[in-house]
Structures are given as C-alpha cells and as structure tokens.
Amino acid sequence: MPDALKILLVEDHEDTLRLMARLLRHLGYTVETALCVNDALACAQKHQFNLLISDLDLPDGTGLDLMRQLRGQQGLKGIALTGFDSVDDVDQALQSGFHSHLTKPIDLDKLEAVIRAVMNGNEE
C-alpha cells in the first residue's frame, strides 16, 4: 500500500515538516509538503492525494477548514496532528472530516499504524 499512497503533509514548523516528510518517504509514501493552508490548497490543485496529514493551528487558517475544503474537492481522508487533545478538539477534528486525531509529539510507529488503519477504513 505505501507505494501507491500519496500524502499531503501540512505543518507550519519547518523542521518538523522536513523531518516528518523524510520519515514518511523512508516508509515508502509519496509526500508533498506545505507550510500553510494557501500552500496546501495550491499543491492540491496540482496533485491528487489519498491522505491529508495536517496540523490544525496554521498561520493562515486552520487544518479544520483545510480538511473540509479538500475533502469536498478530492474526497480525501485525513489525520489531524495537534498539540490540543481535549474532547472538544478531537470532536471538532472528526466533525470537519478528519478520520483520526493524533496529539504531538508524534510517535512514528503510531502514525504509521493510524495511516494504515485510516486507509483500510478502520478509523481510530
């Protein structure tokens, strides 16, 4: 599955974005990156993705709005990455179309397991 999976990774912290992209590519995924909502939307106009992995607190909007828009355009599945883990935060992420919600710092093994679960239709 990884070789066919195309991920749009959105994170406003550049070092974190680079590290996560490198790790996901090492796992065999195709990854495009964006630092903000506008960059992510521009990237999504050029490429078709299977999965959005996005921070929720972005400099020019929210990952929630991004998920709503891209899900409507491309039917994407999504995983929210955030430092916020209250019940309300998780509910908002799920209601906006994310299939799963992970709290930072992210454990790579857990992220990979969630990617597989979401893409196999076993949302967490």
All heavy atoms as an XYZ file, in Angstrom:
957
protein
N       0.801     -1.211      0.000
C       0.000      0.000      0.000
C       0.837      1.267      0.000
O       0.476      2.203     -0.693
C      -0.945      0.002      1.201
C      -1.666      1.317      1.339
S      -2.675      1.606      2.767
C      -1.881      0.805      4.088
N       1.948      1.384      0.745
C       2.645      2.653      0.811
C       3.052      3.213     -0.539
O       2.971      4.410     -0.752
C       3.885      2.348      1.659
C       3.514      1.185      2.483
C       2.562      0.392      1.640
N       3.469      2.369     -1.490
C       3.960      2.900     -2.753
C       2.866      3.590     -3.557
O       3.158      4.439     -4.379
C       4.655      1.816     -3.572
C       3.801      0.591     -3.775
O       2.725      0.493     -3.172
O       4.216     -0.276     -4.547
N       1.607      3.277     -3.341
C       0.518      3.910     -4.062
C      -0.072      5.096     -3.299
O      -0.827      5.871     -3.865
C      -0.584      2.896     -4.343
N       0.281      5.250     -2.037
C      -0.330      6.274     -1.192
C       0.363      7.612     -1.375
O       1.570      7.724     -1.217
C      -0.263      5.835      0.272
C      -1.043      6.698      1.251
C      -2.536      6.637      0.944
C      -0.802      6.226      2.664
N      -0.425      8.636     -1.701
C       0.093      9.988     -1.884
C      -0.425     10.866     -0.750
O      -1.633     11.040     -0.598
C      -0.326     10.532     -3.235
C       0.303      9.739     -4.361
C      -0.125     10.246     -5.706
C       0.516      9.349     -6.759
N      -0.283      9.247     -7.942
N       0.516     11.408      0.020
C       0.189     12.169      1.230
C       0.509     13.644      1.034
O       1.587     13.992      0.560
C       0.995     11.635      2.439
C       0.619     10.183      2.731
C       0.767     12.514      3.666
C       1.490      9.523      3.795
N      -0.438     14.496      1.448
C      -0.187     15.929      1.570
C       0.040     16.196      3.052
O      -0.860     15.991      3.870
C      -1.362     16.742      1.045
C      -1.281     18.264      1.235
C       0.001     18.839      0.631
C      -2.513     18.940      0.646
N       1.239     16.611      3.409
C       1.635     16.865      4.790
C       1.698     18.370      5.010
O       2.438     19.071      4.301
C       2.996     16.222      5.063
C       3.615     16.446      6.437
C       2.746     15.830      7.535
C       5.023     15.868      6.473
N       0.923     18.869      5.982
C       0.857     20.302      6.243
C       1.248     20.553      7.701
O       0.611     20.044      8.627
C      -0.556     20.859      5.973
C      -0.575     22.375      6.132
C      -1.055     20.446      4.594
N       2.313     21.329      7.866
C       2.855     21.634      9.201
C       3.594     22.958      9.088
O       4.398     23.136      8.177
C       3.806     20.509      9.638
C       4.691     20.802     10.800
C       3.950     21.067     12.102
O       3.150     20.202     12.525
O       4.177     22.133     12.693
N       3.318     23.892     10.012
C       3.926     25.214      9.902
C       5.310     25.317     10.551
O       6.001     26.303     10.346
C       2.998     26.295     10.448
C       2.703     26.146     11.919
O       2.767     25.028     12.440
O       2.390     27.172     12.563
N       5.725     24.322     11.282
C       7.070     24.311     11.855
C       7.987     23.612     10.853
O       7.879     22.401     10.643
C       7.074     23.605     13.216
C       8.376     23.699     13.918
N       9.330     22.720     13.820
C       8.881     24.674     14.712
C      10.375     23.076     14.536
N      10.140     24.261     15.085
N       8.880     24.387     10.215
C       9.660     23.868      9.090
C      10.500     22.644      9.432
O      10.567     21.693      8.644
C      10.552     24.963      8.512
C       9.764     26.024      7.774
C      10.653     27.025      7.078
O      11.557     26.601      6.336
O      10.421     28.231      7.273
N      11.164     22.644     10.580
C      11.995     21.497     10.951
C      11.153     20.234     11.123
O      11.529     19.154     10.681
C      12.785     21.778     12.231
C      13.874     22.824     12.024
O      14.279     23.051     10.872
O      14.310     23.428     13.031
N       9.999     20.389     11.774
C       9.098     19.257     11.968
C       8.586     18.753     10.621
O       8.522     17.546     10.380
C       7.917     19.656     12.874
O       8.439     20.108     14.129
C       6.958     18.507     13.099
N       8.233     19.680      9.740
C       7.742     19.313      8.413
C       8.784     18.510      7.644
O       8.487     17.449      7.091
C       7.362     20.574      7.633
C       6.827     20.358      6.221
C       5.463     19.690      6.245
C       6.758     21.688      5.480
N      10.016     18.998      7.631
C      11.080     18.290      6.913
C      11.331     16.905      7.488
O      11.479     15.927      6.759
C      12.378     19.109      6.942
C      12.439     20.186      5.883
C      13.844     20.732      5.726
N      14.348     21.345      6.943
C      14.193     22.612      7.284
N      13.546     23.421      6.477
N      14.685     23.088      8.397
N      11.388     16.815      8.817
C      11.653     15.530      9.471
C      10.527     14.536      9.189
O      10.779     13.396      8.799
C      11.835     15.713     10.979
C      12.035     14.430     11.774
C      13.307     13.712     11.350
C      12.067     14.731     13.260
N       9.286     14.968      9.366
C       8.156     14.066      9.132
C       8.092     13.626      7.671
O       7.833     12.456      7.383
C       6.842     14.730      9.544
C       6.676     14.813     11.044
S       5.054     15.450     11.497
C       4.014     14.174     10.835
N       8.332     14.543      6.754
C       8.303     14.193      5.332
C       9.381     13.161      5.024
O       9.119     12.173      4.325
C       8.487     15.440      4.474
N      10.566     13.370      5.555
C      11.664     12.428      5.312
C      11.329     11.049      5.869
O      11.543     10.027      5.213
C      12.962     12.956      5.919
C      14.160     12.080      5.595
C      15.458     12.662      6.075
N      15.366     12.992      7.483
C      15.972     14.021      8.050
N      16.711     14.837      7.338
N      15.840     14.242      9.332
N      10.774     11.010      7.080
C      10.418      9.727      7.696
C       9.316      9.016      6.913
O       9.380      7.797      6.700
C       9.997      9.934      9.152
C      11.113     10.390     10.093
C      10.536     10.784     11.446
C      12.179      9.326     10.247
N       8.309      9.756      6.484
C       7.222      9.150      5.707
C       7.725      8.645      4.354
O       7.327      7.568      3.902
C       6.073     10.143      5.524
C       5.256     10.437      6.785
C       4.362     11.653      6.577
C       4.458      9.227      7.217
N       8.610      9.399      3.730
C       9.188      8.938      2.461
C      10.022      7.679      2.668
O      10.006      6.777      1.830
C      10.028     10.045      1.836
C       9.191     11.175      1.265
C      10.047     12.276      0.656
N       9.213     13.370      0.209
C       9.361     14.635      0.606
N      10.342     14.986      1.437
N       8.539     15.561      0.154
N      10.737      7.633      3.779
C      11.540      6.449      4.100
C      10.642      5.209      4.248
O      11.069      4.097      3.951
C      12.337      6.687      5.382
C      13.207      5.546      5.783
N      14.353      5.202      5.091
C      13.075      4.644      6.779
C      14.893      4.143      5.653
N      14.139      3.779      6.681
N       9.395      5.426      4.695
C       8.441      4.321      4.826
C       7.828      3.928      3.476
O       7.066      2.970      3.395
C       7.331      4.687      5.814
C       7.761      4.846      7.267
C       6.616      5.404      8.110
C       8.256      3.524      7.829
N       8.144      4.683      2.430
C       7.676      4.331      1.096
C       6.524      5.158      0.567
O       6.021      4.889     -0.530
N       6.098      6.164      1.310
C       4.990      7.004      0.858
C       5.495      8.119     -0.053
O       6.621      8.602      0.093
C       4.260      7.618      2.055
C       3.679      6.600      2.992
C       4.205      6.416      4.269
C       2.608      5.797      2.610
C       3.677      5.473      5.139
C       2.076      4.853      3.463
C       2.613      4.696      4.730
O       2.085      3.757      5.577
N       4.641      8.567     -0.957
C       4.901      9.759     -1.746
C       4.364     10.937     -0.944
O       3.194     10.923     -0.539
C       4.200      9.672     -3.113
O       4.709      8.536     -3.813
C       4.427     10.931     -3.932
N       5.192     11.938     -0.690
C       4.812     13.036      0.197
C       5.087     14.377     -0.465
O       6.180     14.621     -0.962
C       5.593     12.967      1.536
C       5.175     14.107      2.464
C       5.396     11.616      2.212
N       4.089     15.241     -0.460
C       4.236     16.648     -0.817
C       3.978     17.441      0.461
O       3.177     17.016      1.297
C       3.228     17.074     -1.893
C       3.433     16.393     -3.227
C       4.689     16.859     -3.957
O       5.132     18.010     -3.738
O       5.233     16.048     -4.736
N       4.660     18.574      0.600
C       4.553     19.324      1.853
C       4.063     20.743      1.624
O       4.220     21.307      0.539
C       5.922     19.387      2.568
O       6.860     20.066      1.728
C       6.429     17.996      2.912
N       3.476     21.300      2.690
C       3.030     22.689      2.685
C       3.155     23.241      4.102
O       2.961     22.510      5.075
C       1.593     22.786      2.203
N       3.468     24.536      4.186
C       3.633     25.201      5.480
C       2.369     25.921      5.950
O       2.301     26.350      7.096
C       4.776     26.224      5.400
C       6.174     25.641      5.285
C       7.159     26.698      4.819
C       6.595     25.054      6.624
N       1.388     26.071      5.061
C       0.185     26.819      5.421
C      -0.990     26.358      4.552
O      -0.818     25.585      3.609
C       0.424     28.320      5.268
S       0.767     28.836      3.582
N      -2.162     26.855      4.877
C      -3.377     26.482      4.151
C      -3.272     26.849      2.679
O      -3.566     26.033      1.804
C      -4.618     27.139      4.805
C      -5.855     26.931      3.943
C      -4.851     26.600      6.204
N      -2.856     28.085      2.391
C      -2.783     28.518      0.991
C      -1.836     27.657      0.170
O      -2.148     27.298     -0.973
C      -2.388     29.994      0.900
C      -3.527     30.917      1.289
O      -4.691     30.565      1.181
N      -3.185     32.101      1.768
N      -0.674     27.318      0.731
C       0.269     26.449      0.019
C      -0.320     25.057     -0.187
O      -0.129     24.442     -1.233
C       1.594     26.335      0.776
C       2.393     27.630      0.765
O       2.047     28.565      0.003
O       3.376     27.712      1.538
N      -1.038     24.565      0.817
C      -1.660     23.242      0.708
C      -2.725     23.227     -0.383
O      -2.803     22.276     -1.171
C      -2.259     22.831      2.050
N      -3.527     24.269     -0.449
C      -4.564     24.340     -1.480
C      -3.949     24.425     -2.879
O      -4.423     23.776     -3.815
C      -5.487     25.539     -1.224
C      -6.379     25.418      0.011
C      -7.101     26.731      0.280
C      -7.361     24.267     -0.122
N      -2.867     25.188     -3.012
C      -2.185     25.282     -4.296
C      -1.599     23.930     -4.699
O      -1.690     23.521     -5.864
C      -1.084     26.339     -4.228
N      -1.028     23.233     -3.740
C      -0.456     21.910     -4.003
C      -1.550     20.925     -4.417
O      -1.359     20.119     -5.327
C       0.277     21.427     -2.758
S       1.286     19.975     -3.015
N      -2.702     21.015     -3.769
C      -3.814     20.108     -4.069
C      -4.410     20.380     -5.447
O      -5.046     19.503     -6.027
C      -4.885     20.217     -2.991
N      -4.210     21.582     -5.977
C      -4.678     21.868     -7.337
C      -3.775     21.210     -8.378
O      -4.216     20.912     -9.477
C      -4.743     23.372     -7.576
C      -5.885     24.027     -6.846
C      -5.968     25.521     -7.130
O      -5.039     26.126     -7.665
N      -7.088     26.117     -6.763
N      -2.505     20.985     -8.007
C      -1.539     20.401     -8.939
C      -1.477     18.882     -8.852
O      -1.097     18.227     -9.810
C      -0.137     20.946     -8.651
C       0.019     22.410     -8.876
C       1.437     22.824     -8.509
C       1.531     24.316     -8.348
N       2.808     24.737     -7.794
N      -1.787     18.322     -7.673
C      -1.612     16.889     -7.426
C      -2.880     16.290     -6.829
O      -3.614     16.971     -6.125
C      -0.461     16.641     -6.438
C       0.833     17.266     -6.844
N       1.651     16.721     -7.796
C       1.443     18.397     -6.416
C       2.726     17.488     -7.943
N       2.614     18.516     -7.121
N      -3.081     15.021     -7.065
C      -4.177     14.270     -6.450
C      -3.596     13.501     -5.270
O      -2.568     12.846     -5.409
C      -4.788     13.306     -7.466
C      -6.056     12.643     -7.008
C      -7.239     13.603     -6.969
O      -7.272     14.609     -7.658
N      -8.221     13.288     -6.161
N      -4.223     13.585     -4.112
C      -3.744     12.918     -2.904
C      -4.774     11.918     -2.390
O      -5.965     12.056     -2.645
C      -3.448     13.948     -1.803
C      -2.340     14.891     -2.159
C      -2.612     16.157     -2.640
C      -1.018     14.490     -2.040
C      -1.590     17.021     -2.985
C       0.014     15.345     -2.388
C      -0.271     16.613     -2.863
N      -4.273     10.928     -1.633
C      -5.139      9.980     -0.944
C      -5.378     10.380      0.500
O      -6.390     10.015      1.085
C      -4.502      8.578     -0.920
C      -4.098      8.108     -2.281
O      -2.911      8.119     -2.603
N      -5.053      7.705     -3.091
N      -4.403     11.106      1.074
C      -4.433     11.364      2.516
C      -3.858     12.730      2.834
O      -2.806     13.109      2.307
C      -3.618     10.289      3.251
C      -3.550     10.356      4.769
C      -4.930     10.108      5.389
C      -2.543      9.346      5.300
N      -4.549     13.458      3.704
C      -4.063     14.712      4.263
C      -3.633     14.444      5.700
O      -4.410     13.887      6.481
C      -5.167     15.775      4.246
C      -4.870     17.062      5.013
C      -3.753     17.855      4.335
C      -6.134     17.908      5.148
N      -2.404     14.806      6.024
C      -1.941     14.792      7.412
C      -1.624     16.239      7.732
O      -0.740     16.839      7.107
C      -0.695     13.901      7.604
C      -1.009     12.461      7.224
C      -0.204     13.993      9.044
C       0.195     11.524      7.291
N      -2.383     16.825      8.670
C      -2.252     18.262      8.865
C      -2.286     18.670     10.324
O      -3.084     18.159     11.116
C      -3.386     18.985      8.129
O      -3.278     20.386      8.293
N      -1.420     19.640     10.620
C      -1.505     20.374     11.869
C      -2.830     21.139     11.826
O      -3.343     21.440     10.742
C      -0.319     21.338     11.941
C      -0.168     22.031     13.283
O      -0.968     21.764     14.202
O       0.766     22.847     13.403
N      -3.381     21.458     12.969
C      -4.647     22.189     12.981
C      -4.456     23.689     13.105
O      -5.251     24.465     12.600
C      -5.548     21.679     14.108
C      -6.009     20.232     13.969
C      -6.981     19.869     15.076
C      -6.613     19.957     12.606
N      -3.413     24.111     13.785
C      -3.163     25.539     14.013
C      -2.124     26.022     13.006
O      -0.930     25.820     13.186
C      -2.671     25.743     15.448
C      -2.564     27.207     15.826
O      -3.213     28.031     15.165
O      -1.824     27.511     16.783
N      -2.605     26.635     11.928
C      -1.733     27.082     10.849
C      -1.759     28.606     10.768
O      -2.728     29.229     11.210
C      -2.173     26.445      9.529
C      -2.079     24.914      9.512
C      -2.839     24.337      8.330
C      -0.620     24.478      9.504
N      -0.721     29.222     10.214
C      -0.622     30.682     10.257
C      -1.700     31.426      9.473
O      -2.020     32.567      9.806
C       0.766     30.969      9.677
C       1.184     29.742      8.973
C       0.452     28.602      9.612
N      -2.284     30.800      8.471
C      -3.265     31.497      7.635
C      -4.641     30.838      7.656
O      -5.456     31.050      6.764
C      -2.757     31.605      6.202
C      -2.522     30.255      5.550
O      -2.466     29.234      6.274
O      -2.376     30.212      4.309
N      -4.906     30.042      8.673
C      -6.195     29.368      8.780
C      -6.058     28.154      9.671
O      -5.101     28.043     10.437
N      -7.013     27.245      9.534
C      -6.957     26.046     10.364
C      -6.934     24.798      9.495
O      -7.436     24.798      8.360
C      -8.168     25.940     11.310
O      -9.343     25.647     10.541
C      -8.367     27.207     12.129
N      -6.367     23.753     10.052
C      -6.414     22.459      9.397
C      -7.842     21.954      9.263
O      -8.148     21.159      8.372
N      -8.720     22.417     10.151
C     -10.134     22.022     10.086
C     -10.754     22.522      8.780
O     -11.422     21.767      8.066
C     -10.905     22.575     11.287
C     -10.400     22.176     12.670
C     -11.153     22.940     13.752
C     -10.498     20.682     12.885
N     -10.536     23.804      8.479
C     -11.066     24.379      7.241
C     -10.423     23.728      6.020
O     -11.093     23.472      5.021
C     -10.838     25.891      7.202
C     -11.654     26.618      8.260
O     -12.738     26.116      8.643
O     -11.207     27.695      8.713
N      -9.127     23.472      6.113
C      -8.417     22.819      5.017
C      -9.007     21.438      4.740
O      -9.264     21.080      3.596
C      -6.930     22.711      5.358
C      -6.053     22.005      4.325
C      -6.057     22.751      2.995
C      -4.628     21.864      4.873
N      -9.251     20.679      5.785
C      -9.817     19.333      5.627
C     -11.191     19.404      4.979
O     -11.492     18.642      4.066
C      -9.900     18.641      6.991
C     -10.421     17.206      6.922
S      -9.216     16.082      6.200
C     -10.173     15.354      4.888
N     -12.024     20.312      5.454
C     -13.371     20.449      4.866
C     -13.282     20.727      3.366
O     -13.997     20.126      2.571
C     -14.135     21.585      5.551
C     -14.648     21.246      6.917
C     -15.485     22.406      7.504
N     -15.641     22.238      8.919
C     -14.968     22.912      9.855
N     -14.111     23.853      9.515
N     -15.175     22.678     11.138
N     -12.409     21.643      3.005
C     -12.310     22.030      1.604
C     -11.740     20.906      0.736
O     -12.286     20.592     -0.317
C     -11.445     23.283      1.471
C     -11.529     23.890      0.103
C     -10.998     25.306      0.060
O     -10.742     25.931      1.075
N     -10.831     25.820     -1.135
N     -10.657     20.285      1.187
C     -10.040     19.236      0.373
C     -10.873     17.968      0.331
O     -10.892     17.273     -0.681
C      -8.630     18.933      0.879
C      -7.613     20.049      0.651
C      -6.257     19.659      1.197
C      -7.535     20.423     -0.815
N     -11.573     17.691      1.402
C     -12.451     16.519      1.386
C     -13.555     16.716      0.364
O     -13.915     15.801     -0.369
C     -13.018     16.254      2.774
C     -13.820     14.980      2.814
C     -14.187     14.598      4.207
N     -14.933     13.355      4.162
C     -15.260     12.661      5.191
N     -14.907     13.066      6.389
N     -15.944     11.554      5.071
N     -14.090     17.940      0.302
C     -15.126     18.246     -0.674
C     -14.614     18.186     -2.102
O     -15.305     17.727     -3.002
N     -13.368     18.633     -2.322
C     -12.797     18.656     -3.672
C     -12.278     17.296     -4.116
O     -12.467     16.901     -5.255
C     -11.628     19.647     -3.727
C     -12.027     21.081     -3.623
C     -10.801     22.006     -3.551
O      -9.661     21.561     -3.515
N     -11.070     23.294     -3.509
N     -11.557     16.601     -3.221
C     -10.856     15.380     -3.619
C     -11.339     14.126     -2.903
O     -10.856     13.039     -3.197
C      -9.349     15.523     -3.374
C      -8.672     16.553     -4.231
C      -7.158     16.454     -4.142
O      -6.590     15.545     -3.565
N      -6.485     17.422     -4.741
N     -12.233     14.262     -1.945
C     -12.673     13.095     -1.191
C     -11.571     12.503     -0.316
O     -11.556     11.304     -0.066
N     -10.654     13.357      0.118
C      -9.506     12.901      0.909
C      -9.888     12.352      2.266
O     -10.850     12.805      2.886
C      -8.558     14.080      1.192
C      -7.625     14.540      0.122
C      -6.775     15.678      0.647
C      -6.757     13.435     -0.368
N      -9.094     11.415      2.726
C      -9.131     11.011      4.124
C      -8.106     11.878      4.832
O      -7.223     12.457      4.187
C      -8.793      9.539      4.263
C      -9.862      8.645      3.647
C      -9.606      7.207      3.939
C     -10.770      6.379      3.382
N     -10.754      5.023      3.908
N      -8.213     11.981      6.162
C      -7.292     12.863      6.853
C      -6.954     12.433      8.263
O      -7.753     11.780      8.941
N      -5.747     12.825      8.680
C      -5.274     12.623     10.045
C      -4.860     13.988     10.582
O      -4.026     14.665      9.967
C      -4.079     11.651     10.099
C      -4.486     10.282      9.560
C      -3.536     11.545     11.531
C      -3.321      9.320      9.374
N      -5.453     14.392     11.691
C      -5.128     15.664     12.326
C      -3.966     15.458     13.290
O      -3.950     14.497     14.061
C      -6.340     16.202     13.087
N      -2.993     16.371     13.233
C      -1.874     16.383     14.171
C      -1.948     17.686     14.943
O      -1.973     18.756     14.342
C      -0.541     16.328     13.431
C      -0.291     15.192     12.467
C       1.078     15.339     11.835
C      -0.390     13.862     13.183
N      -1.960     17.599     16.257
C      -2.116     18.816     17.027
C      -1.572     18.672     18.439
O      -1.405     17.559     18.931
C      -3.609     19.226     17.075
O      -3.753     20.422     17.821
C      -4.459     18.137     17.679
N      -1.332     19.801     19.048
C      -0.941     19.825     20.448
C      -2.154     19.870     21.357
O      -2.022     19.819     22.573
N      -3.322     19.971     20.774
C      -4.562     20.087     21.541
C      -5.275     18.740     21.568
O      -5.522     18.158     20.521
C      -5.477     21.145     20.917
C      -4.783     22.462     20.701
C      -4.446     22.869     19.421
C      -4.449     23.275     21.768
C      -3.797     24.068     19.208
C      -3.799     24.485     21.565
C      -3.475     24.877     20.285
N      -5.618     18.272     22.774
C      -6.211     16.935     22.848
C      -7.457     16.857     23.723
O      -7.805     15.792     24.200
C      -5.175     15.920     23.322
C      -4.704     16.172     24.748
O      -5.032     17.224     25.316
O      -4.004     15.300     25.276
N      -8.147     17.976     23.901
C      -9.388     17.913     24.671
C     -10.446     17.173     23.867
O     -10.320     16.994     22.646
C      -9.887     19.321     25.008
O     -10.437     19.936     23.855
N     -11.493     16.761     24.528
C     -12.594     16.071     23.856
C     -13.169     16.969     22.765
O     -13.473     16.506     21.658
C     -13.681     15.661     24.875
C     -14.920     15.129     24.177
C     -13.125     14.638     25.845
N     -13.300     18.271     23.046
C     -13.815     19.209     22.044
C     -12.896     19.296     20.830
O     -13.366     19.364     19.692
C     -13.995     20.606     22.643
C     -15.201     20.695     23.558
O     -16.091     19.822     23.481
O     -15.251     21.647     24.358
N     -11.577     19.299     21.068
C     -10.627     19.359     19.958
C     -10.759     18.133     19.060
O     -10.769     18.244     17.837
C      -9.186     19.458     20.474
C      -8.914     20.765     21.191
O      -9.393     21.811     20.723
O      -8.219     20.725     22.220
N     -10.849     16.975     19.675
C     -10.985     15.728     18.911
C     -12.311     15.740     18.146
O     -12.349     15.417     16.950
C     -10.889     14.495     19.832
C     -11.172     13.217     19.054
C      -9.505     14.429     20.490
N     -13.398     16.131     18.812
C     -14.710     16.185     18.154
C     -14.702     17.133     16.958
O     -15.244     16.806     15.900
C     -15.797     16.612     19.143
C     -16.182     15.519     20.112
O     -15.815     14.343     19.884
O     -16.837     15.839     21.126
N     -14.085     18.315     17.119
C     -14.023     19.274     16.013
C     -13.263     18.691     14.826
O     -13.667     18.868     13.681
C     -13.364     20.571     16.465
C     -14.249     21.460     17.280
C     -13.555     22.775     17.617
O     -12.330     22.889     17.551
N     -14.344     23.770     17.976
N     -12.162     18.011     15.116
C     -11.371     17.413     14.037
C     -12.195     16.361     13.298
O     -12.224     16.333     12.065
C     -10.086     16.802     14.592
N     -12.863     15.506     14.034
C     -13.659     14.448     13.406
C     -14.839     15.030     12.633
O     -15.156     14.569     11.538
C     -14.119     13.445     14.456
C     -12.994     12.674     15.172
C     -13.564     11.763     16.240
C     -12.126     11.908     14.192
N     -15.481     16.061     13.184
C     -16.618     16.677     12.509
C     -16.206     17.401     11.230
O     -16.999     17.527     10.297
C     -17.341     17.637     13.446
C     -18.117     16.931     14.538
C     -18.719     17.887     15.551
O     -18.721     19.100     15.365
N     -19.232     17.339     16.641
N     -14.960     17.871     11.166
C     -14.507     18.574      9.966
C     -14.108     17.605      8.852
O     -13.844     18.023      7.736
C     -13.335     19.502     10.280
O     -12.174     18.757     10.545
N     -14.046     16.298      9.168
C     -13.746     15.312      8.148
C     -12.492     14.500      8.380
O     -12.215     13.571      7.629
N     -11.714     14.860      9.402
C     -10.550     14.028      9.715
C     -11.038     12.675     10.208
O     -12.059     12.575     10.890
C      -9.673     14.685     10.797
C      -8.826     15.810     10.288
C      -9.194     17.131     10.515
C      -7.665     15.568      9.574
C      -8.420     18.184     10.048
C      -6.879     16.604      9.104
C      -7.260     17.910      9.343
N     -10.303     11.649      9.878
C     -10.652     10.289     10.291
C      -9.996      9.897     11.594
O     -10.421      8.947     12.252
C     -10.269      9.291      9.194
C     -11.058      9.485      7.950
N     -10.811     10.490      7.050
C     -12.115      8.801      7.463
C     -11.682     10.421      6.063
N     -12.484      9.403      6.285
N      -8.941     10.619     11.962
C      -8.219     10.314     13.186
C      -7.552     11.586     13.693
O      -7.331     12.530     12.931
C      -7.167      9.230     12.922
O      -6.574      8.806     14.125
N      -7.231     11.597     14.975
C      -6.644     12.757     15.646
C      -5.473     12.269     16.486
O      -5.644     11.415     17.355
C      -7.730     13.384     16.540
C      -7.269     14.549     17.352
N      -6.539     14.401     18.502
C      -7.455     15.878     17.177
C      -6.296     15.604     19.013
N      -6.838     16.507     18.216
N      -4.275     12.778     16.213
C      -3.088     12.412     16.989
C      -2.528     13.652     17.664
O      -2.480     14.724     17.062
C      -2.016     11.807     16.091
C      -2.351     10.476     15.437
C      -1.228     10.063     14.492
C      -2.574      9.404     16.482
N      -2.078     13.478     18.894
C      -1.509     14.581     19.659
C       0.010     14.551     19.551
O       0.634     13.499     19.638
C      -1.937     14.476     21.138
O      -3.363     14.415     21.193
C      -1.465     15.670     21.926
N       0.591     15.735     19.354
C       2.046     15.876     19.310
C       2.623     15.731     20.709
O       1.957     16.094     21.665
C       2.421     17.250     18.741
C       2.013     17.441     17.303
C       2.380     18.842     16.869
C       1.912     19.135     15.468
N       2.211     20.498     15.075
N       3.847     15.276     20.851
C       4.740     14.830     19.794
C       4.262     13.498     19.213
O       3.690     12.665     19.909
C       6.097     14.675     20.478
C       5.778     14.419     21.910
C       4.481     15.147     22.179
N       4.509     13.317     17.928
C       4.021     12.157     17.188
C       5.028     11.019     17.255
O       6.217     11.215     17.020
C       3.763     12.529     15.710
C       2.746     13.666     15.606
C       3.315     11.323     14.905
C       1.394     13.370     16.202
N       4.531      9.846     17.568
C       5.332      8.626     17.533
C       5.186      8.039     16.130
O       4.064      7.795     15.667
C       4.808      7.658     18.599
C       5.470      6.310     18.522
O       4.941      5.441     17.790
O       6.504      6.125     19.177
N       6.306      7.827     15.433
C       6.263      7.373     14.040
C       5.552      6.033     13.885
O       4.771      5.842     12.949
C       7.670      7.294     13.450
C       7.731      6.922     11.974
C       7.018      7.950     11.111
C       9.166      6.754     11.526
N       5.791      5.095     14.792
C       5.125      3.796     14.698
C       3.613      3.952     14.822
O       2.851      3.324     14.098
C       5.647      2.836     15.765
C       7.089      2.408     15.508
O       7.512      2.396     14.333
O       7.793      2.098     16.483
N       3.184      4.807     15.746
C       1.746      5.043     15.921
C       1.168      5.723     14.678
O       0.095      5.356     14.200
C       1.482      5.890     17.152
C       0.033      6.308     17.258
C      -0.489      6.217     18.625
C      -1.937      6.651     18.597
N      -2.792      5.893     19.372
N       1.897      6.708     14.135
C       1.423      7.384     12.935
C       1.272      6.399     11.784
O       0.260      6.403     11.088
C       2.372      8.516     12.537
C       2.022      9.258     11.238
C       0.627      9.875     11.306
C       3.078     10.314     10.945
N       2.255      5.537     11.600
C       2.169      4.556     10.518
C       0.981      3.615     10.724
O       0.246      3.305      9.780
C       3.455      3.751     10.385
C       3.405      2.822      9.188
C       4.694      2.067      8.942
O       5.506      1.922      9.867
O       4.874      1.614      7.800
N       0.740      3.201     11.960
C      -0.400      2.330     12.248
C      -1.718      3.048     11.960
O      -2.650      2.454     11.402
C      -0.355      1.857     13.707
N      -1.795      4.322     12.303
C      -3.014      5.090     12.049
C      -3.202      5.302     10.546
O      -4.326      5.210     10.043
C      -2.995      6.427     12.828
C      -4.136      7.333     12.399
C      -3.074      6.161     14.327
N      -2.118      5.570      9.821
C      -2.229      5.706      8.359
C      -2.825      4.434      7.770
O      -3.766      4.480      6.982
C      -0.850      6.002      7.721
C      -0.394      7.417      8.077
C      -0.910      5.818      6.200
C       1.052      7.720      7.698
N      -2.289      3.300      8.149
C      -2.795      2.026      7.624
C      -4.265      1.814      8.006
O      -5.069      1.385      7.172
C      -1.941      0.872      8.127
C      -0.559      0.862      7.513
C       0.279     -0.301      8.059
N       1.630     -0.239      7.581
C       2.052     -0.718      6.410
N       1.196     -1.293      5.604
N       3.309     -0.617      6.057
N      -4.611      2.109      9.256
C      -5.990      1.919      9.710
C      -6.948      2.822      8.937
O      -8.001      2.380      8.465
C      -6.096      2.180     11.212
N      -6.586      4.083      8.797
C      -7.454      5.049      8.091
C      -7.605      4.633      6.630
O      -8.714      4.638      6.084
C      -6.898      6.488      8.224
C      -7.568      7.417      7.243
C      -7.073      6.987      9.656
N      -6.527      4.272      5.986
C      -6.604      3.927      4.570
C      -7.323      2.601      4.339
O      -7.860      2.367      3.264
C      -5.200      3.897      3.947
C      -4.529      5.280      3.927
S      -5.559      6.662      3.333
C      -5.867      6.163      1.637
N      -7.361      1.759      5.354
C      -8.109      0.484      5.259
C      -9.541      0.615      5.743
O     -10.255     -0.367      5.839
C      -7.384     -0.602      6.038
C      -6.113     -1.059      5.345
O      -6.062     -1.104      4.124
N      -5.099     -1.357      6.121
N      -9.947      1.852      6.091
C     -11.319      2.088      6.529
C     -11.576      1.788      7.990
O     -12.724      1.734      8.409
N     -10.517      1.643      8.767
C     -10.666      1.391     10.208
C     -10.278      2.641     10.977
O      -9.231      2.704     11.601
C      -9.746      0.235     10.647
C     -10.003     -1.016      9.853
O     -11.157     -1.338      9.556
N      -8.956     -1.718      9.496
N     -11.130      3.658     10.914
C     -10.821      4.919     11.562
C     -10.639      4.724     13.051
O     -11.300      3.914     13.674
C     -11.918      5.962     11.315
C     -11.866      6.545      9.926
C     -12.726      5.804      8.946
O     -13.842      5.422      9.314
O     -12.297      5.602      7.804
N      -9.724      5.534     13.601
C      -9.453      5.473     15.036
C     -10.045      6.661     15.730
O      -9.979      7.747     15.289
C      -7.937      5.439     15.269
C      -7.331      4.252     14.630
C      -6.087      3.780     15.358
O      -5.538      4.501     16.181
O      -5.699      2.647     15.097
